[in-house]
Amino acid sequence: MISAITLAELAVGPLATDDPVEQAIRIAEVQQAESDFVTLPFDAAAARAFGLVASDLRHSGRKVTARTFDAQIAAIAIANGLPLYTCNPEDFAGIDGLELVAVPHPDWPQS
C-alpha cells in the first residue's frame, strides 16, 4: 500500500527536472508505484488522526507546517492501523501511536 500523499510527492519528481531522460525515468517510477500499490486516501479517519499527529509534533518542538506531508502520511498509517515503512525514520520521530519500520535506501551506502 502507498499513501495518496506519498504518491503525490512522487508525482512531483518528473516535474522537478528539465532532463527528458530523467523525466521519463521518473514518470515510469510513478506509474510503477501506481500499478504496484493500493493507494490509501487521506480520508476522514486520517484527518482526525492528523490532529493527533500535529499535536505530537508541536509538543516535541517541531513545526507542523514544515512536516505537513510527513504528518499526513503518518496520519494515514495510524488511521489504517498500519506500520509506516520509511528510509527517513527521523522525519517521523515524536509521533505517538505510529509504528515505524526503517528500511535502507537502495541508493545510499549501508553502514
Contact map, one row per residue, 1 for C-alpha under 8 A:
111000000000000000000000000000000000111100000000000000000000000000000000000000000000000000000000000000000000000
111101100000000000000000000000000000111100000000000000000000000000000000000000000000000000000000000000000000000
111111100000000000000000000000000000001111000000000000000000000000000000100110000000000000000000000000000000000
011111110000000000000000000000000000001111000000000000000000000000000000000000000000000000000000000000000000000
001111111000000000000000000000000000000011000000000000000000000000001001100000000000000000000000000000000000000
011111111100000000000000000000000000000000000000000000000000000000001000100000000000000000000000000000000000000
011111111110000000000000000001001100001000000000000000000000000000000000000000000000000000000000000000000000000
000111111111000000000000000000000000000000000000000000000000000000000000000000000000000000000000000000000000000
000011111111100000000000000000000000000000000000000000000000000000000000000000000000000000000000000000000000000
000001111111100000000000000001000000000000000000000000000000000000000000000000000000000000000000000000000000000
000000111111111000000000001001000000000000000000000000000000000000000000000000000000000000000000000000000000000
000000011111111100000000000000000000000000000000000000000000000000000000000000000000000000000000000000000000000
000000001111111110000010011000000000000000000000000000000000000000000000000000000000000000000000000000000000000
000000000011111110000111011000000000000000000000000000000000000000000000000000000000000000000000000000000000000
000000000011111111000010000000000000000000000000000000000000000000000000000000000000000000000000000000000000000
000000000001111111000000000000000000000000000000000000000000000000000000000000000000000000000000000000000000000
000000000000111111110110000000000000000000000000000000000000000000000000000000000000000000000000000000000000000
000000000000001111110110000000000000000000000000000000000000000000000000000000000000000000000000000000000000000
000000000000000011111110000000000000000000000000000000000000000000000000000000000000000000000000000000000000000
000000000000000011111111000000000000000000000000000000000000000000000000000000000000000000000000000000000000000
000000000000000000111111100000000000000000000000000000000000000000000000000000000000000000000000000000000000000
000000000000010011111111110000000000000000000000000000000000000000000000000000000000000000000000000000000000000
000000000000111011111111111000000000000000000000000000000000000000000000000000000000000000000000000000000000000
000000000000010000011111111100000000000000000000000000000000000000000000000000000000000000000000000000000000000
000000000000000000001111111110000000000000000000000000000000000000000000000000000000000000000000000000000000000
000000000000110000000111111111000000000000000000000000000000000000000000000000000000000000000000000000000000000
000000000010110000000011111111100000000000000000000000000000000000000000000000000000000000000000000000000000000
000000000000000000000001111111110000000000000000000000000000000000000000000000000000000000000000000000000000000
000000000000000000000000111111111000000000000000000000000000000000000000000000000000000000000000000000000000000
000000100110000000000000011111111100000000000000000000000000000000000000000000000000000000000000000000000000000
000000000000000000000000001111111110000000000000000000000000000000000000000000000000000000000000000000000000000
000000000000000000000000000111111111000000000000000000000000000000000000000000000000000000000000000000000000000
000000100000000000000000000011111111100000000000000000000000000000000000000000000000000000000000000000000000000
000000100000000000000000000001111111111000000000000000000000000000000000000000000000000000000000000000000000000
000000000000000000000000000000111111110000000000000000000000000000000000000000000000000000000000000000000000000
000000000000000000000000000000011111110000000000000000000000000000000000000000000000000000000000000000000000000
110000000000000000000000000000001111111000000000000000000000000000000000000000000000000000000000000000000000000
110000000000000000000000000000000111111100000000000000000000000000000000000000000000000000000000000000000000000
111100100000000000000000000000000100111110000000000000000000000000000000000000000000000000000000000000000000000
111100000000000000000000000000000000011111000000000000000000000000000000000100000000000000000000000000000000000
001110000000000000000000000000000000001111100000000000000000000000000000000100000000000000000000000000000000000
001110000000000000000000000000000000000111111110000000000000000000000001000100000000000000000000000000000000000
000000000000000000000000000000000000000011111110000000000000000000000000000100000000000000000000000000000000000
000000000000000000000000000000000000000001111111000000000000000000000000000000000000000000000000000000000000000
000000000000000000000000000000000000000001111111100000000000000000000000000100100000000000000000000000000000000
000000000000000000000000000000000000000001111111110000000000000000000001001101110000000000000000000000000000000
000000000000000000000000000000000000000001111111111000000000000000000001001000000000000000000000000000000000000
000000000000000000000000000000000000000000011111111100000000000000000000000000000000000000000000000000000000000
000000000000000000000000000000000000000000001111111110000000000000000000001101100000000000000000000000000000000
000000000000000000000000000000000000000000000111111111000000000000000011011100000000000000000000000000000000000
000000000000000000000000000000000000000000000011111111100000000000000000000000000000000000000000000000000000000
000000000000000000000000000000000000000000000001111111110000000000000000000000000000000000000000000000000000000
000000000000000000000000000000000000000000000000111111111000000000000010011000000000000000000011000000000000000
000000000000000000000000000000000000000000000000011111111100000100000010000000000000000000000000000000000000000
000000000000000000000000000000000000000000000000001111111110000000000000000000000000000000000000000000000000000
000000000000000000000000000000000000000000000000000111111111000000000000000000000000000000000111000000000000000
000000000000000000000000000000000000000000000000000011111111111100000000000000000000000000000110000000000000000
000000000000000000000000000000000000000000000000000001111111111100000000000000000000000000000000000000000000000
000000000000000000000000000000000000000000000000000000111111110000000000000000000000000000000000000000000000000
000000000000000000000000000000000000000000000000000000011111110000000000000000000000000000000100000000000000000
000000000000000000000000000000000000000000000000000000001111111000000000000000000000000000000000000000000000000
000000000000000000000000000000000000000000000000000000001111111100000000000000000000000000000000000000000000000
000000000000000000000000000000000000000000000000000000001100111111100000000000000000000000000000000000000000000
000000000000000000000000000000000000000000000000000001001100011111110010000000000000000000000000000000000000000
000000000000000000000000000000000000000000000000000000000000001111110000000000000000000000000000000000000000000
000000000000000000000000000000000000000000000000000000000000001111110000000000000000000000000000000000000000000
000000000000000000000000000000000000000000000000000000000000001111111110000000000000000000100000000000000000000
000000000000000000000000000000000000000000000000000000000000000111111111000000000000000000000000000000000000000
000011000000000000000000000000000000000000000000000000000000000000111111100000000000000000000000000000000000000
000000000000000000000000000000000000000000000000000000000000000000111111110000000000000000110000000000000000000
000000000000000000000000000000000000000000000000010011000000000100111111111000000000000000010000000000000000000
000010000000000000000000000000000000000001000110010000000000000000011111111100000000000000000000000000000000000
001011000000000000000000000000000000000000000000000000000000000000001111111110000000000000000000000000000000000
000000000000000000000000000000000000000000000000010010000000000000000111111111000001000000010000010000000000000
000000000000000000000000000000000000000000000110110010000000000000000011111111100000000000000000000000000000000
001000000000000000000000000000000000000111101100110000000000000000000001111111110000000000000000000000000000000
001000000000000000000000000000000000000000000000000000000000000000000000111111111111000000000000010000000000000
000000000000000000000000000000000000000000000100100000000000000000000000011111111110000000000000110000000000000
000000000000000000000000000000000000000000001100100000000000000000000000001111111100000000000000000000000000000
000000000000000000000000000000000000000000000100000000000000000000000000000111111100000000000000000000000000000
000000000000000000000000000000000000000000000000000000000000000000000000000011111110000000000000000000000000000
000000000000000000000000000000000000000000000000000000000000000000000000000011111111000000000000001000000000000
000000000000000000000000000000000000000000000000000000000000000000000000000011001111100000000000011110000000000
000000000000000000000000000000000000000000000000000000000000000000000000010010000111110000000000011110000000000
000000000000000000000000000000000000000000000000000000000000000000000000000000000011111000000000000111100000000
000000000000000000000000000000000000000000000000000000000000000000000000000000000001111110000000000111100000000
000000000000000000000000000000000000000000000000000000000000000000000000000000000000111110000000000001111000000
000000000000000000000000000000000000000000000000000000000000000000000000000000000000011111110000000001000000000
000000000000000000000000000000000000000000000000000000000000000000000000000000000000011111111000000111000000000
000000000000000000000000000000000000000000000000000000000000000000000000000000000000000111111000000000000000000
000000000000000000000000000000000000000000000000000000000000000000100100000000000000000111111000000000000000000
000000000000000000000000000000000000000000000000000000000000000000000110010000000000000111111110000100000000000
000000000000000000000000000000000000000000000000000000000000000000000000000000000000000011111110000000000000000
000000000000000000000000000000000000000000000000000000011001000000000000000000000000000000011111000000000000000
000000000000000000000000000000000000000000000000000010011000000000000000000000000000000000011111110000000000000
000000000000000000000000000000000000000000000000000010010000000000000000000000000000000000000111110000000000000
000000000000000000000000000000000000000000000000000000000000000000000000000001000000000000000011111000000000000
000000000000000000000000000000000000000000000000000000000000000000000000010011000011000000000011111100000000000
000000000000000000000000000000000000000000000000000000000000000000000000000000000111000000000000111110000000000
000000000000000000000000000000000000000000000000000000000000000000000000000000000011110010010000011111000000000
000000000000000000000000000000000000000000000000000000000000000000000000000000000011110010000000001111100000000
000000000000000000000000000000000000000000000000000000000000000000000000000000000000111110000000000111110000000
000000000000000000000000000000000000000000000000000000000000000000000000000000000000111000000000000011111000000
000000000000000000000000000000000000000000000000000000000000000000000000000000000000001000000000000001111101010
000000000000000000000000000000000000000000000000000000000000000000000000000000000000001000000000000000111111000
000000000000000000000000000000000000000000000000000000000000000000000000000000000000000000000000000000011111000
000000000000000000000000000000000000000000000000000000000000000000000000000000000000000000000000000000001111100
000000000000000000000000000000000000000000000000000000000000000000000000000000000000000000000000000000011111110
000000000000000000000000000000000000000000000000000000000000000000000000000000000000000000000000000000000011111
000000000000000000000000000000000000000000000000000000000000000000000000000000000000000000000000000000010001111
000000000000000000000000000000000000000000000000000000000000000000000000000000000000000000000000000000000000111
